[in-house]
């Protein structure tokens, strides 16, 4: 029976494949023992000239390493972890990284959630298809992003939104605050546009260091398209030195479920068009 497909995947072996794998393990261990015995014989033999000429020891060492690798792969196919139900693995992922729930998915390829989703198809399917709630809380911090990271964050953001399905979104977007005229880097413009297209799913939104012009630009896409928004936090709005800085912010004027609003920075609450009566 062929079980080679299990050597390069993380799928569990079925009941018919297990005996075949166990027999293959037994045979592989015998072959390894034979190779190691021959290596010992070579070490004890006083035939240095022949070793230098034919180098049988090097060939045996190579065979031994290949056999050890093969045995490890065979053992891996019988790992109990492969047979864990999806529900148990989901629970393990949830308890292993509780910060996901508190802070949201970090749009950073080095964070654990992205690494776990790259382990194998099975784990990726569990994380991306069966645990959409993890991807519905997103934290996008552009403060220290530069170089290659700027070109990657939009792709990661789109992936996270795709994996969140249709669930309501909780978003934290920390802008880089790099331009005194309120001009956003291209990567931040793209991210803001991607998020704006999902405004009908916004439930909680926190924007930090968002320039006034960028805040005003949201009006064209999100105004009257936020039926779920219940919490809005806008912190540390920076001073804008641009002559054409907007004097008001109208993007959040229509938000039927908005109940909480918090503001800090260089912009007075009176300049915000909000459904004040329901706050």
C-alpha positions in Angstrom: 0.0 0.0 0.0 1.3 3.4 -0.9 1.5 6.0 1.8 4.1 8.4 0.3 1.5 11.2 0.2 1.6 11.3 4.0 5.3 12.0 4.1 4.9 15.4 2.7 1.7 16.4 4.4 0.1 16.6 7.8 -2.9 14.4 7.1 -3.6 11.4 9.4 -3.0 7.9 8.3 -6.1 5.8 8.0 -6.6 2.4 9.6 -5.5 0.5 6.5 -2.3 2.6 6.1 -1.1 2.3 9.7 0.0 -1.4 9.5 1.9 -0.7 6.3 3.7 2.2 7.9 4.6 0.2 10.9 6.1 -2.5 8.7 8.0 0.1 6.8 9.3 1.5 10.0 10.5 -1.9 11.1 12.3 -2.5 7.8 13.9 1.0 7.9 15.2 0.5 11.4 16.8 -2.8 10.3 18.4 -1.1 7.4 19.7 1.7 9.6 21.1 -0.9 12.1 22.9 -2.7 9.2 24.4 0.6 8.0 25.6 1.5 11.5 27.2 -1.9 11.9 29.1 -1.5 8.6 30.3 1.9 9.8 31.7 0.4 13.0 33.5 -2.3 10.9 35.1 0.4 8.8 36.2 2.4 11.8 37.9 -0.7 13.2 39.4 -1.8 9.9 43.0 -0.8 9.2 42.6 -0.1 5.5 43.3 3.6 5.2 44.5 3.4 1.6 41.3 1.8 0.4 39.1 4.2 2.3 40.9 7.2 0.8 40.5 5.7 -2.7 36.9 4.5 -2.6 35.6 6.4 0.4 32.9 3.8 1.3 32.5 5.5 4.7 31.2 8.7 3.2 28.7 6.7 1.1 27.6 4.9 4.2 27.3 8.1 6.2 25.1 9.5 3.5 22.9 6.4 3.4 22.6 6.5 7.2 21.5 10.2 7.2 18.9 9.5 4.5 17.6 6.5 6.4 17.3 8.5 9.7 15.4 11.2 7.8 13.1 8.6 6.3 12.4 7.0 9.7 11.6 10.4 11.2 9.1 11.0 8.4 7.5 7.6 8.9 7.2 8.2 12.7 5.6 11.6 11.9 2.8 10.0 9.9 1.8 8.1 13.1 1.9 11.1 15.3 -1.3 11.4 17.5 -1.4 15.1 16.7 -2.4 14.3 13.2 -5.5 12.5 14.5 -6.7 15.4 16.7 -10.2 16.5 15.8 -10.5 19.9 14.3 -12.4 21.2 17.3 -9.5 20.2 19.6 -6.9 21.9 17.4 -9.1 25.0 17.3 -9.3 25.1 21.1 -5.5 24.7 21.3 -4.9 27.6 18.9 -7.3 29.8 20.9 -5.8 29.1 24.3 -2.2 29.3 23.0 -2.6 32.8 21.8 -5.2 34.7 23.9 -3.7 38.0 22.8 -5.5 37.6 19.5 -8.8 38.1 21.2 -7.6 41.2 23.2 -5.6 43.0 20.5 -6.6 41.5 17.2 -4.6 40.0 14.4 -1.4 41.9 13.8 -0.7 42.7 10.2 2.8 41.5 10.6 4.2 38.4 8.8 6.3 37.5 11.8 3.4 37.3 14.2 2.4 33.8 15.4 -1.0 33.6 13.7 0.6 34.0 10.2 3.3 31.5 11.0 0.9 28.9 12.3 -1.3 29.2 9.2 1.8 28.3 7.1 2.6 25.0 8.9 0.4 22.8 6.7 -2.8 22.7 4.7 -4.8 21.2 7.7 -3.8 23.9 10.1 -4.3 26.7 7.6 -7.8 25.4 6.8 -8.6 25.3 10.5 -7.3 28.8 11.1 -8.6 30.5 7.9 -11.9 28.7 7.4 -13.0 27.4 10.8 -11.9 30.3 13.1 -13.1 33.4 11.3 -13.6 35.2 14.6 -9.8 35.4 15.1 -9.4 37.4 11.8 -12.3 39.8 12.5 -10.2 41.8 15.0 -7.4 43.5 13.1 -4.5 45.7 14.4 -2.6 47.6 11.8 0.4 49.5 13.2 2.3 51.5 10.6 4.5 53.3 13.1 7.6 51.2 12.5 6.9 49.9 9.0 9.3 50.7 6.2 10.9 49.1 3.1 9.5 45.7 2.2 7.0 45.8 5.0 5.1 48.7 3.4 4.5 46.7 0.2 3.4 43.6 2.2 0.9 45.1 4.7 -1.8 45.7 2.1 -1.7 42.0 1.0 -1.8 40.8 4.6 -4.7 43.1 5.4 -6.7 41.8 2.4 -5.9 38.2 3.5 -7.1 38.9 7.0 -10.3 40.5 5.7 -10.9 37.6 3.4 -10.4 35.1 6.2 -12.8 37.0 8.5 -15.7 36.0 6.2 -18.7 38.2 6.8 -18.2 38.8 10.5 -18.4 42.3 12.0 -15.0 43.9 12.2 -13.0 45.5 15.1 -10.2 47.6 13.6 -7.2 49.4 15.1 -5.3 51.5 12.6 -2.2 53.3 13.9 -0.9 55.7 11.2 2.8 56.5 10.9 2.5 60.3 11.4 5.3 60.9 8.9 4.1 64.0 7.0 3.2 67.3 8.6 1.0 68.2 5.6 -1.2 65.2 6.2 -0.1 63.3 3.2 -0.2 59.5 3.8 2.4 57.1 2.4 1.0 55.1 -0.5 0.9 51.9 1.6 -1.3 53.6 4.2 -3.6 55.0 1.5 -4.1 51.6 0.1 -4.9 50.1 3.5 -7.3 52.8 4.3 -9.1 52.3 1.0 -9.3 48.5 1.6 -10.8 49.1 5.0 -13.2 51.7 3.7 -14.6 49.2 1.3 -15.6 47.0 4.2 -17.2 49.9 6.2 -20.6 48.0 6.2 -18.9 45.5 8.6 -17.3 48.0 10.9 -18.3 47.5 14.5 -15.5 49.1 16.5 -12.9 51.4 14.9 -9.9 53.0 16.5 -7.8 55.4 14.4 -4.6 56.8 15.9 -2.5 59.6 14.4 -4.8 59.9 11.4 -4.2 63.1 9.5 -7.2 65.5 9.1 -7.2 65.2 5.2 -7.2 61.4 5.4 -10.1 61.5 7.9 -12.0 63.8 5.6 -11.3 61.6 2.6 -13.3 58.8 4.2 -16.5 60.7 3.6 -16.6 59.7 -0.1 -16.7 56.0 0.7 -18.0 55.3 4.2 -20.5 58.0 4.8 -24.0 56.4 5.3 -22.3 52.9 4.9 -21.7 52.0 8.6 -24.8 50.3 9.8 -23.0 48.3 12.5 -20.6 50.9 13.9 -21.1 51.2 17.7 -17.7 52.4 19.0 -15.4 55.0 17.4 -12.1 56.2 18.9 -10.0 58.8 17.1 -6.8 59.6 19.1 -3.9 62.0 18.7 -5.0 63.7 15.5 -1.8 65.5 14.4 -1.5 69.2 13.5 -1.8 69.7 9.8 0.2 72.5 8.2 -1.5 72.2 4.8 -3.4 75.4 3.8 -6.4 73.4 2.5 -6.9 71.4 5.7 -10.6 70.6 6.0 -12.4 72.3 8.9 -15.0 69.6 9.5 -15.2 65.8 9.5 -18.5 64.4 8.1 -17.6 60.8 7.4 -19.3 59.5 10.6 -22.4 61.7 10.4 -24.7 58.7 9.7 -24.1 55.8 12.1 -27.4 54.5 13.5 -25.8 52.3 16.1 -23.0 54.5 17.3 -23.0 54.8 21.1 -19.4 55.6 22.1 -17.1 58.3 20.7 -13.7 59.3 22.0 -11.5 62.0 20.6 -8.1 63.5 21.3 -5.6 65.6 19.4 -5.7 68.6 17.1 -9.4 68.7 16.2 -12.4 69.9 18.3 -15.4 67.7 18.8 -17.6 70.5 17.5 -16.0 70.0 14.1 -17.3 66.4 13.9 -20.7 65.8 12.3 -21.9 62.9 14.5 -25.3 61.6 15.6 -24.7 63.3 19.0 -28.2 62.6 20.3 -27.6 58.9 20.5 -24.2 59.0 22.2 
